[in-house]
Amino acid sequence: MVNTLPPAEEIAQLWKDYRANPDDRSLRNRLMEQYFPLVRYHGERVWSRLPQGVELDDLVSAGVFGLMDAIDAFDLERGVKFETYCVPRIRGAMLDELRNTDWVPRLVRSRARKLSEANKVLEDQLGRRPSELELAKHLGITVAEVEKMVLDAKAVSLISLNKKWSETDGAKEIGEIDILADQRSEDPTRRLQKNDLMRLVTKGLNRKERLIIILYYYEELTMKEVGATLDLSESRVSQMHSSLVERLQSQLCERRSEFATA
């Protein structure tokens, strides 16, 4: 016999049949099929606001369990549409799944956001990157607490090297690990630019003066380490450095045309 009930009445009858016999899995499966598009729709909405690396299918699977719980707990007598009742449970199941798979505690993420916001505010005010002391004063905490927040924030920014970076027309997909820059190797262009700038800056200096500039600014040694290398006291290196900076500032203003054509 062909079922001639309108869709709304057919669903209403299906609910009555299921409530009369809640152990009938075939009836529950028919309800699951009926409302599965809701799971897919809300799964795509949640997924669209998430970073790369989260699988849509994982969210949908979690949402299906939320739908099952909603079907089992739904009370027909309350006069509430099932669609209204089930959506919070579906989304809640998806969010629970995200929390369970996130190895970074929520408190750490919250602190990382506060630290990022404080950095932006102070950068706008100061016109430069703020120090840890300035961050501590702004946040009303100690420098040690800021250092811990910075360390914890690094964990939040970790990514999976197996994460898909992009899709291509070819058969092979490109992963994050395939495009990760090698921090141990220096960019050849940057190295040439640094060498050219070093030659321009140190032009006209004697050997010790050139070495102070190179060791301090290019090799990033401390004044004490520069002094030990040149067999000079730290105070003497500091004195020579201050004199050099004043002289170079004056010379570079006069030789500005050289930099324009370099």
Residue, then its C-alpha position, 0 to 999 in steps of 0.5 A: m500500500v502506497n503511503t499518501l500522507p503529506p510529508a509533515e503528517e508522515i513525519a508526525q506519524l513517524w515520531k508517534d510510531y517511534r515513541a510507541n516503540p523506541d527500541d525499533r532501530s529502523l524507525r530511528n534510522r528513518l528519523m536520522e535520515q530525515y534530519f541529517p541535512l541539518v547536521r551537514y548544514h551546521g557542520e559546514r557553518v562551524w567548519s567555515r570559521l575554523p583554521q585549516g587542519v580540521e576535517l569537516d567529516d569529523l564535525v559531521s560525525a560528532g553532529v550525528f551523535g548529537l542528533m541521535d541524543a536529541i531524537d532519544a530525548f525529544d518530548l513530543e508533548r512539549g509543543v516544540k519543533f524538533e528542528t529547534y530542539c536538536v540544533p543546539r545539541i548538534r552544534g554542542a556535540m561538534l564543539d565538544e569534539l573540537r575541545n576534545t581534540d584540541w591539546v592546547p587548554r582553553l585558558v592558554r588560548s585565552r591568555a594568548r589572545k590577551l597577549s596578542e591584543a596587548n601587543k597590538v595596542l602598545e605597538d599602535q601607541l609606541g610605534r614599535r614592538p613593546s618590551e616585556l616590561e611594558l607588556a607587564k605594566h599594561l596587563g597589570i602582571t609581573v614580567a615573569e608572568v608575561e614570559k610564561m604567557v609568551l612561552d605558552a602562546k608559542a604552543v598555540s601557534l604550532i601547526s601540523l606538518n602533515k596539514k594540506w597546504s593547497e590543492t593542485d591540478g596534479a596528482k600530488e597534494i602539497g603539504e605544509i612540510d613541503i613549503l616550510a622554509d629552512q631557517r638554517s639557510e640564509d636567503p642569498t638575496r638578503r646576504l648580498q644586500k647585507n654585504d653591499l650595505m656593509r661595504l658602503v657603511t664601512k667605507g673609509l674606516n680603519r681595520k679596528e673600526r670596521l671590525i667593531i661595526i661588523l662584529y657588533y651589528y653583523e655577527e651580533l656579538t656583545m661589546k664585551e665579546v667584541g673587546a675580547t676579540l680585538d684585545l680592547s676593554e669593553s669601555r673602550v669598545s663602547q667609546m669607539h662605537s659611540s664615536l663611530v655612530e656619530r661619524l657614520q651618521s654625518q657621513l651617510c647623510e652626505r653619501r645618500s646618493e650612493f645608497a639611492t643607486a646601490 
